[in-house]
Amino acid sequence: MSRVMAPQVTRSSGGRVARIVIGPGVRRNALTSAGWAGIERAVGRLATDDSLRVVVIEGASGWFCAGSDIREWDAASMDDVELSFQRMEAACRAVEELPVPVIGKVRGAAAGAGCQLALACDLRVMSDNASIGMPIAVLGILVSVSFANRLTAVAGAAAARELLYTGRMVGAEEAVRLGLANACVRGEDLDRRVDQVIDSILGASGAAVRAAKSAVSAIQAPARVAAGAVAGGSPVAYDDFSKGVDAFLHRRRARAHRVAR
């Protein structure tokens, strides 16, 4: 199982900018249940800071987030699996509810729950070799209304259906065309582009930007409330989920064995 590593939070620009780095020390930043809880706590501490103007979320080691750590689900009880999904959803909700703009800085891949975390951000800037998507059906994970709502809100129902039904990962250029990302830049230009977005936000009235986020959030609120109202039930189709997790871990062990030989 992955080590539980708290996200790193740093402040700059006189405390007006917070950067959250997820998954340091964890392979592809796949997060355990405790890892998701750590993100929720970190975001919650920022939410009440009136000096805060913008938040950047990125992954460590050139990877945004591969989602939840599937190894944690090997032989896990359904209660533990459900707790993991609840904590993941709580972390994404905390990001959505921050009163200031949140920028998702995406290198590598944002997959599954990592895609949901990216979609919870207000803006997403991707490197040109990054990808984003929801390849969860193969694991027997049931698409919650919250999952579907985030994807539909940015890409529309037609694209959301195709991506959820097939599990296809989308490259950065296509992500921009679909509305999943705001910009696609060369990997070496990603830091500079995100800094430019930060500077633009800092150059505007802080009160006006907070009001703008509040206004857009109010428009989206009915769908989010509806998603919460129908929450419940198992997040997985148990038989398919057990087989999917076993198959995933078997493939990973086989790859590790080939590398070790």
N, C-alpha and C positions, 0 to 999 in steps of 0.2 A: 504494500500500500504506500502511496505517496506520503512523504513527510508533510505535516501540517505547517505551512509557512504563512504568516500573516502578510497581507499586502503591504508594500512599502509606500508610505505617504510622505511626500516632500512638498515644501511650500517655496514659492519664489515671487518675484515682483512685489515685495513688501507684504507677502502673505495673500495677495489677491489671486494667485494661481496655485492650485493644488494638483499634484500629479500622483496618481495611484498606479503602482506597478504590481500586477497580479502574478501570482505563481512563482516567485523567485525560488529557485532550487527544485522545482517540480517539472517533470518531463512534459513538454508542450503545454505547460500551465493548466493541465487537467486538474480540476478542483474537487476535493473531497467535500463531504457535507460540512465539516468544520471550516474548510476553506471558503465556502460560500457564506457561512456565518461571519467569518472574518471580514469579508467585503462589506456585508451589511453594517457591521459595527463601524468600520472605517468611514463609510459614507455617512452614517448617522451622526458621527462626530462633526463632520463638515457641515451638515445641513443647517445648524443653528449659528454658524459664523457669519455675521453680517458684513465682514470685510471681504468675504470670498466673492470672486467675480466669475471664475471659470474653473472647470475641473477637466483634466485629461486622464483618460484610462487607457493603459497600454499593458502589454504582456512583457515578461522578461525574456531574454535570450532569443529575440527575433521571432517570437510566436505570440499571437494574441491570446487565444484560449481554445483548447481542444474540447472544451465542455466539461462535463463531470467525469471524475476518475472512475472508469468502469471497473477497475480492479476492486474498488470498494464494494461493488455489488456482487462479487463472487461469493456465493453461499450466504448472502445477506438476507435477513428477514424482510418481509414486505413492509413492516413498520419502519425499518431502517431505510429502505428504498424510498418510501413515502416522505420520511423526514428529510432526506437529501433533496427531493424535488421541492418540498416546502421552503427549504433554506435557499435554494437556487432562485425560486420565484421571489422570495423576500428580498434577496440581494438586487435583483433586477428592478423590483418596485422601488427600492430605496434610491437607485440611480435615477429612475424616471422622476421621482418626487423631489430631487434636489432643486432648489429654487433658482439655480444658475445654470447656464449652458454647460453641457458635458460633451466633450469631444472624444470619440473612440478612435484611437490611433492604431491602425490595424496592419501589422506585419504577419507573415505566415498565413495562418488560417484562423477564422472564427467559426467554429463548428458546433452544431448542437446547442447546448446551453451557452457556449461561447458566442454563438450567433445571437442568441437572445440577449446576452449582456451587451453586445455591440448595438443591437437594435434599441436597447433601452437608452442609449446615448442620444443626444439631440442631433449630433453631427458625426459622420464617419469619414475619415480620410484614410485611404488604403494605398499601400505600396502596389506597384504594378504587377508584382508576382504573388500577391495575397489572394485569398479566396474566402468565401463566406457561404454558409448554407446549413441546412437542417437534415443531415443524413441519419435520422433517428428511427424511421419506420423499420429498417432492417433489423433493429434491435428489439422490436416489439414495444417501443415506447409510444404511448398514445399522445397525440397532439392535443394539448389543452387549449381551451378558448383563449387563454392569455398568450400562449405561444402563437396561435393563429392570428390574434389581434395585432401583435407587434409586427408580424411579417406583412399582413394585409395593409396596415396603416402606412407603410412606406413603399410597398411594391404593388399594391392592388390585389384584388382577389384572384385574377387569372394567373399571375406570376406566383402568388402564394400557393395556389393549388398545385401547380406544376412542380414547384420546388419541394413541397411537403410530400406529394405522392411519390416522386422519384428519388428524393434524397440527393439530388444533384448539387454539387458544389459549384458556385459561380465565381468566375474570375473577376478581377477588380474592374476592368473596363465594362464588362456586362453589368456588374453591380451598379455602376454609375447610371447606365442606361435604364436599369430597372428601378432606380431610386433607392437601392440598398446602401449606396455610398454617395457622398457629396462630391468627392474628388478622388482621382487615381493619379498618382505621381510616381516617378522613378524612386526606387528604394533609397537612393542616396539623397533624394530631395524631400523625403517624408518629414524629417525633423523641421526643416526650414518652412515647409508648407503649413504644418501645424502651428508653428510659432507665428506665422503671418495671420492665421485665423485668430489666434489668441490676441495678437496686437490689435486686430480690428475690433474684437469684442471689448478689450480694455479701453479703446479709443471712444467707445460710445458711453452714453450715460448708464451707470450701473442700475439705477432705478428703472430706466426705460427698458433695459434688457431683461431685468427680472419681471417686469410687467408683460413684456412680449412672451416670455416663456409661460407665465401664468395664463395668458390669454389663449395660447395654443393648447396648453394642457387642459383648459376648461372645455375647449371644443372636443378634445379626445376623451374627456372624462366619462361620458355616457358609455362608450365602448369598454373602457377599463372597468367601470362599475359592473357592467353586464358580465364581463369576463369573470370578475370576482364572485358574482352572484351564482354562477353555475359551476364554480370550482367544487371539487370533491370527487370521491371515487378513486379507484386505483389509477395511478399514472401509467401503468403498463398492462399489457396483455400477458399474464404471468407465464404461460407455457412458452409463447413466442419469445418473451423477454429472457427467460432462463436459457433457451436454446441460443438466442442471439448473443448473450453475454459469454456463454461457453465457447461459441464459435469465434468470437472476437478475441478472447484470451488465448484460445488455441492457436490462432494465426499469429498472435504476438509472440507466444512462446516458441513457435516454429521458426519465426524470423530470428529471434534471439539465439536459438540453437544453431542456425546456419551461420550467423555472424561469429559465434564463439568457436566454431570448428576450424 
